[in-house]
Amino acid sequence: MEDRASYRVTAWWTSGRAGIARSEQVPTVIHFTAPVNFGGDPGRWNPEELMLAALASCFTTTFHAIASYSKLTYTDLEVKVEGEIQKTTSGFQFTAITLKPRLHIPEESLRPLAEKVLRKSESLCLVSRAISTPKQFEMEIVVNRPAYSTEAVAGG
Protein backbone atom coordinates (compact mmCIF):
# COMPACT_ATOMS: atom_id res chain seq x y z
CA MET A 1 0.00 0.00 0.00
CA GLU A 2 1.10 3.53 -0.66
CA ASP A 3 2.10 5.85 2.19
CA ARG A 4 -0.87 8.17 1.52
CA ALA A 5 -4.46 7.83 0.43
CA SER A 6 -7.29 10.27 -0.04
CA TYR A 7 -11.03 9.66 -0.02
CA ARG A 8 -13.91 11.94 -0.96
CA VAL A 9 -17.62 11.65 -0.32
CA THR A 10 -20.21 14.22 -1.38
CA ALA A 11 -23.67 14.53 0.16
CA TRP A 12 -26.74 16.43 -1.06
CA TRP A 13 -30.00 17.25 0.67
CA THR A 14 -32.72 16.03 -1.70
CA SER A 15 -35.99 16.91 0.04
CA GLY A 16 -37.58 17.03 3.46
CA ARG A 17 -35.22 15.28 5.87
CA ALA A 18 -33.51 13.05 3.30
CA GLY A 19 -30.44 13.19 1.12
CA ILE A 20 -27.97 11.12 -0.86
CA ALA A 21 -24.25 10.57 -0.54
CA ARG A 22 -21.83 9.24 -3.11
CA SER A 23 -18.17 8.43 -3.44
CA GLU A 24 -16.06 8.98 -6.52
CA GLN A 25 -15.05 5.29 -6.20
CA VAL A 26 -18.54 3.73 -5.98
CA PRO A 27 -21.24 3.85 -8.67
CA THR A 28 -24.19 3.58 -6.25
CA VAL A 29 -25.44 6.23 -3.83
CA ILE A 30 -26.50 5.94 -0.20
CA HIS A 31 -29.91 7.35 0.66
CA PHE A 32 -29.84 8.83 4.14
CA THR A 33 -32.05 10.74 6.55
CA ALA A 34 -31.99 11.97 10.11
CA PRO A 35 -32.71 9.24 12.69
CA VAL A 36 -36.42 8.51 13.10
CA ASN A 37 -36.34 9.80 16.70
CA PHE A 38 -35.12 13.15 15.29
CA GLY A 39 -37.88 13.32 12.68
CA GLY A 40 -36.19 11.36 9.90
CA ASP A 41 -37.81 8.95 7.48
CA PRO A 42 -37.95 5.25 8.43
CA GLY A 43 -36.20 2.73 6.22
CA ARG A 44 -33.13 4.81 5.36
CA TRP A 45 -29.63 4.96 6.73
CA ASN A 46 -28.81 7.80 9.10
CA PRO A 47 -25.41 9.34 9.88
CA GLU A 48 -25.21 7.63 13.26
CA GLU A 49 -25.73 4.16 11.77
CA LEU A 50 -23.37 4.97 8.90
CA MET A 51 -20.63 5.78 11.40
CA LEU A 52 -21.21 2.50 13.22
CA ALA A 53 -21.24 0.67 9.86
CA ALA A 54 -17.93 2.33 9.00
CA LEU A 55 -16.45 1.05 12.26
CA ALA A 56 -17.82 -2.49 11.75
CA SER A 57 -16.64 -2.71 8.15
CA CYS A 58 -13.22 -1.23 8.98
CA PHE A 59 -12.73 -3.76 11.78
CA THR A 60 -13.81 -6.59 9.47
CA THR A 61 -11.42 -5.65 6.66
CA THR A 62 -8.57 -5.00 9.13
CA PHE A 63 -9.19 -8.39 10.76
CA HIS A 64 -9.22 -10.17 7.42
CA ALA A 65 -5.86 -8.63 6.45
CA ILE A 66 -4.19 -9.44 9.78
CA ALA A 67 -5.68 -12.96 9.92
CA SER A 68 -4.38 -13.65 6.42
CA TYR A 69 -0.92 -12.36 7.29
CA SER A 70 -0.96 -14.37 10.56
CA LYS A 71 -2.18 -17.55 8.80
CA LEU A 72 -5.21 -17.72 11.11
CA THR A 73 -7.86 -20.12 9.86
CA TYR A 74 -11.41 -19.06 10.70
CA THR A 75 -14.84 -19.99 9.40
CA ASP A 76 -16.87 -16.84 10.12
CA LEU A 77 -16.65 -13.37 11.59
CA GLU A 78 -19.66 -11.28 12.60
CA VAL A 79 -19.07 -7.78 13.95
CA LYS A 80 -21.82 -5.96 15.82
CA VAL A 81 -21.34 -2.35 16.85
CA GLU A 82 -23.63 -0.59 19.29
CA GLY A 83 -23.58 3.13 19.95
CA GLU A 84 -25.27 5.15 22.66
CA ILE A 85 -26.18 8.80 22.17
CA GLN A 86 -27.09 11.14 25.00
CA LYS A 87 -27.90 14.79 25.32
CA THR A 88 -25.04 16.64 26.99
CA THR A 89 -24.47 20.30 27.81
CA SER A 90 -22.97 20.77 24.34
CA GLY A 91 -25.74 18.84 22.53
CA PHE A 92 -26.31 15.22 21.53
CA GLN A 93 -23.20 13.08 21.22
CA PHE A 94 -22.05 9.48 21.24
CA THR A 95 -21.20 8.64 24.84
CA ALA A 96 -20.33 4.95 24.40
CA ILE A 97 -19.56 2.54 21.57
CA THR A 98 -19.29 -1.23 21.95
CA LEU A 99 -17.52 -3.33 19.33
CA LYS A 100 -18.59 -7.00 19.51
CA PRO A 101 -16.76 -9.31 17.11
CA ARG A 102 -17.86 -12.95 17.13
CA LEU A 103 -15.24 -15.16 15.53
CA HIS A 104 -15.70 -18.82 14.59
CA ILE A 105 -12.56 -20.96 14.50
CA PRO A 106 -12.31 -24.64 13.54
CA GLU A 107 -10.31 -25.83 16.57
CA GLU A 108 -9.49 -24.81 20.15
CA SER A 109 -5.74 -24.71 19.52
CA LEU A 110 -6.28 -21.56 17.39
CA ARG A 111 -7.81 -19.58 20.30
CA PRO A 112 -4.60 -17.78 21.44
CA LEU A 113 -3.81 -16.62 17.90
CA ALA A 114 -7.46 -15.69 17.31
CA GLU A 115 -7.48 -13.50 20.45
CA LYS A 116 -4.23 -11.84 19.40
CA VAL A 117 -5.52 -11.09 15.89
CA LEU A 118 -8.83 -9.73 17.23
CA ARG A 119 -7.06 -7.40 19.66
CA LYS A 120 -4.57 -6.25 17.04
CA SER A 121 -7.42 -5.57 14.59
CA GLU A 122 -9.17 -3.42 17.17
CA SER A 123 -6.03 -1.37 17.79
CA LEU A 124 -5.16 -0.94 14.08
CA CYS A 125 -8.63 -0.19 12.64
CA LEU A 126 -8.37 3.31 11.14
CA VAL A 127 -11.98 4.25 11.84
CA SER A 128 -11.75 3.10 15.47
CA ARG A 129 -8.63 5.22 15.95
CA ALA A 130 -10.43 8.25 14.45
CA ILE A 131 -13.35 8.07 16.89
CA SER A 132 -12.71 9.71 20.27
CA THR A 133 -15.81 8.27 21.97
CA PRO A 134 -14.89 5.70 24.65
CA LYS A 135 -15.12 2.20 23.20
CA GLN A 136 -15.63 -1.19 24.78
CA PHE A 137 -14.33 -4.32 23.09
CA GLU A 138 -16.27 -7.55 23.75
CA MET A 139 -14.90 -10.38 21.65
CA GLU A 140 -16.41 -13.85 21.50
CA ILE A 141 -14.65 -16.87 20.04
CA VAL A 142 -16.67 -19.93 19.05
CA VAL A 143 -15.06 -23.26 18.21
CA ASN A 144 -16.93 -25.05 15.42
CA ARG A 145 -16.20 -28.73 15.94
CA PRO A 146 -17.44 -31.11 13.24
CA ALA A 147 -20.68 -32.90 14.13
CA TYR A 148 -19.05 -36.25 13.30
CA SER A 149 -15.56 -37.60 12.81
CA THR A 150 -14.49 -37.91 9.19
CA GLU A 151 -12.30 -40.87 10.20
CA ALA A 152 -15.29 -42.78 11.60
CA VAL A 153 -17.24 -42.16 8.37
CA ALA A 154 -14.29 -43.18 6.16
CA GLY A 155 -13.65 -46.32 8.23
CA GLY A 156 -17.32 -47.20 7.92
N, C-alpha and C positions, 0 to 999 in steps of 0.2 A: 504494500500500500504506500501511496505517496505520503509525504510529510504534512501536506495540507489538503483540505477539502472544503468546498463551499456548497451550501444548499440554499435554495430559495423556494419559498411558498408564497403565493398571493391569495388573498381572500377578498371577496366582494359581498356586500350586503345585497340580497336580491329583492326581498320584500318582507314586510312585517318584521318578524323576529328571526328570519332565516337568511342564510347565505351559502356561498360555495367557496371552496378552497381548492387550489390546484398547485401542482409542482411542475416545474419544467421537465422533470424526469419521468412523469407518470401521465398516461393519456386520459385517465379517468379523474373525475372531480369528487370531492367529499361534500355532501350536503350537510350543513350544520345549523344549529339553532342554539338559543340559550337553553339551559336546563328547564325542564317542565316546571319545577318548583319556583323558577324565576320568570315564568310566563312564556317559556319556549314551546315549540310544537313537539308533540310526542312522535316517536319513531325516527328521529334524526340524531346524529351524533351531536354532542355538545363539547365545548372546549375542555371541560373538566375530564370527560371520558376520553377525549383524544389524547390528553396528557398522560393519563393512566395507560392507554393503549401504546403510546410511545415508549413508556417505561417497560411494559410487558414485552413488546416486540424487540426492544433493544436488549433486554436481558436474554431473551430467547436466542437471538442471533449471536450475542457474545458467548453464551454458553455453548452453542453449537461449534463455534470456532475453537474455543479452548478445549472442549471435549475431543474434537478431532485431533488437535495438536497433541493432547495428552493420551490419545489412544483409548479413551473411555468408551466402552460399549454400553449403550442404553437403548431401551425400547420405546420410551415415550417421555415427553416433557410437557407438562401443562403449567402455565404461569398465570396465577390470579393476582391482581393488584387491586387493593381497596384503598380508597382515599376518603378522609373525613374533612369536611369543610365546616367552619364555625365563623360566626360573626365576632370580630374583634374590634378594638377601639379604632383601628385603621380601616375597617371594612371586612368583608368576607375573605377568608383565606384558607388554604389547606393547612390543617394543624397536625395531621398524621397520615402517613402512607404505610401500608403493609404490603410487602412483596412476598408471595407464597408460591414458590416453585414446588411442584410435585414431580419427582423424577422416578422413572421405572428402570430398574437395572435387572439383568438376567441372573445374577448370582451375588450372594452375600459378600464374597471376597472383594467385590468392586466398591463396597460402601466407603472405605476411607478415601479412595480416589474420587468417588462421586461427591463426597462432602467437600473435598478440596476444590474441585472444579466449580461447584455451586458457589462457594464463598468467593473464589477468585472472580467469577462472572459478576457477582454482585458488586465487587469493588472496582471492576474495570468497565462496567456499563457506562457509556458516555452520558446517557440521559439521566441515570441515577446520580451521577456526579454533578450534573447541572442543576439538580433540584435541591434547594436548601431546606425543604420541609423535613423534619425528623422522620426517619424511615425505620420500620421494623422488618426483620428478615426471618421468615418462618419456613424453613425448608422441610420437606417430607421426602423420604426415600422409600420406595416400595420395591421389594424383591419379587420378581415374577418367576416363580418356579414352574417348570412344566407340570401339567396335570398328570402325566404318566412318564415312565422311564422309556426312552427310545431303545435302550438295550433290552428291556423286557419284551417290547413289541417285536424287535428284530429276532430275539431268541425263540419267540413263539411258543 
